[in-house]
């Protein structure tokens, strides 16, 4: 839950600069549950994108630990946190959580 909150807070910050919208999408198949948070903000630069999951990336609005820790939590659960971003379409984070076989 805290990972989803972190992604939503980040999307909200991206929109605060010029307005826009946030879209949530949930999907399930035999292997995973996918939860996506997409904004139509300005996107994330390649320089920052390459660092997001590897180290704290500080900004004017925070310490920059949120995505780093979110990535770690999801990986520790056996899942993935994926990023798709562009200046034209905004940013989409997708949480992939594996479904346990019974």
C-alpha positions, -999 to +999 in steps of 0.1 A: +000+000+000+028+025+008+044+018-026+011+028-044+009+059-022+044+069-031+037+065-068+005+085-065+023+113-046+050+115-073+024+116-101+006+144-082+039+164-080+044+160-117+010+174-124+013+203-100+034+221-125+009+223-154-023+204-146-034+171-160-046+137-149-036+105-132-049+071-143-048+039-123-051+005-140-052-030-124-049-062-144-045-098-135-034-129-154-021-164-144+013-151-135+009-117-119-012-088-107-002-055-124-011-021-109-002+009-129-001+046-120+002+069-151+004+107-153+005+130-183+032+152-167+065+162-182+082+128-179+115+119-162+148+128-178+172+100-189+198+111-164+173+109-134+156+077-148+189+058-148+193+066-110+158+062-097+160+026-085+197+025-077+201+054-053+184+082-035+176+110-060+170+142-040+149+170-053+135+204-042+105+185-027+121+156-008+150+133+000+144+111-030+142+078-011+106+069-020+112+052-054+144+036-043+127+020-013+096+012-032+117-007-058+135-026-030+102-036-013+087-049-045+118-068-054+120-083-020+084-096-026+096-113-058+080-086-080+091-058-103+086-021-105+087-009-141+091+026-155+080+039-188+084+077-193+086+103-220+083+141-222+055+136-247+033+111-229+042+115-192+052+087-168+038+053-160+050+031-131+038-005-131+040-028-100+041-065-110+033-088-081+036-125-088+006-147-080+016-176-057+008-211-070-012-232-046 
